[in-house]
């Protein structure tokens, strides 16, 4: 006999996760796609704490937000970096 109502969710939405943090950069898994953010192109993460990097949110399925680091990144800029040639120096 099927349940009459759904139970409570036991896990958070896996829409974004930090898969690995290396000395060269960060590996992210976002909505089924993997991205590598190297520290040369994304220097805001180089000296960040692990806890700060892991505190990432997907906002409106269009950009990533790291509130403790005050960093926002459009997913489009990660998917098509050639369309966004400006790099922070």
C-alpha positions as CSV (number, residue, x, y, z in Angstrom):
1,X,0.0,0.0,0.0
2,X,1.5,3.4,-1.0
3,X,2.0,6.1,1.5
4,X,-0.6,8.9,1.7
5,X,2.0,11.7,2.0
6,X,5.7,12.2,1.4
7,X,8.1,12.0,4.3
8,X,10.6,14.6,5.4
9,X,13.7,15.2,3.4
10,X,16.7,13.8,5.0
11,X,19.4,15.4,2.9
12,X,20.1,18.8,1.4
13,X,19.7,19.4,-2.3
14,X,22.9,18.2,-4.0
15,X,22.8,21.0,-6.6
16,X,26.3,22.3,-5.6
17,X,29.1,20.7,-3.7
18,X,32.8,21.3,-3.2
19,X,34.4,18.0,-4.3
20,X,38.0,18.8,-3.6
21,X,40.3,21.6,-2.5
22,X,43.9,21.3,-3.8
23,X,47.0,23.5,-3.8
24,X,46.1,24.5,-7.4
25,X,42.4,25.2,-7.0
26,X,38.9,24.0,-6.2
27,X,36.8,21.3,-7.8
28,X,33.0,22.0,-7.8
29,X,30.1,19.8,-8.8
30,X,27.1,22.0,-9.8
31,X,23.9,20.6,-11.2
32,X,25.5,17.6,-12.7
33,X,28.6,19.4,-14.1
34,X,32.1,19.5,-12.8
35,X,34.1,22.8,-12.7
36,X,37.7,23.5,-11.7
37,X,38.5,27.0,-10.3
38,X,42.2,27.5,-10.3
39,X,43.7,30.1,-8.0
40,X,45.4,32.0,-10.8
41,X,42.0,32.9,-12.3
42,X,40.0,32.9,-9.0
43,X,42.5,34.3,-6.4
44,X,39.7,34.9,-3.8
45,X,39.9,31.3,-2.8
46,X,43.7,31.0,-2.5
47,X,43.9,32.0,1.2
48,X,40.4,31.2,2.2
49,X,39.6,28.7,4.9
50,X,38.1,25.3,4.0
51,X,35.0,26.2,5.9
52,X,34.6,29.4,3.9
53,X,35.0,27.6,0.6
54,X,32.6,24.9,1.5
55,X,29.9,27.4,2.4
56,X,28.7,27.9,-1.2
57,X,25.1,28.4,-2.3
58,X,23.5,28.1,-5.7
59,X,21.2,31.1,-6.2
60,X,18.4,30.9,-8.8
61,X,20.3,28.2,-10.7
62,X,22.3,30.9,-12.3
63,X,25.2,31.9,-9.9
64,X,27.2,30.7,-7.0
65,X,27.5,32.7,-3.8
66,X,30.2,32.4,-1.1
67,X,28.7,34.7,1.6
68,X,31.7,34.7,4.0
69,X,34.1,35.5,1.1
70,X,31.7,38.0,-0.6
71,X,32.2,36.2,-3.9
72,X,29.6,35.7,-6.6
73,X,30.2,33.8,-9.8
74,X,27.9,33.4,-12.7
75,X,27.6,29.7,-13.9
76,X,27.7,31.0,-17.4
77,X,31.2,32.4,-16.8
78,X,32.4,29.0,-15.7
79,X,30.7,27.2,-18.6
80,X,32.0,29.7,-21.3
81,X,35.0,31.5,-19.9
82,X,35.9,32.9,-23.3
83,X,32.9,35.1,-23.1
84,X,34.2,36.7,-19.9
85,X,37.8,37.7,-20.7
86,X,38.3,40.0,-17.7
87,X,40.4,38.5,-14.9
88,X,41.0,40.0,-11.5
89,X,44.6,41.1,-10.9
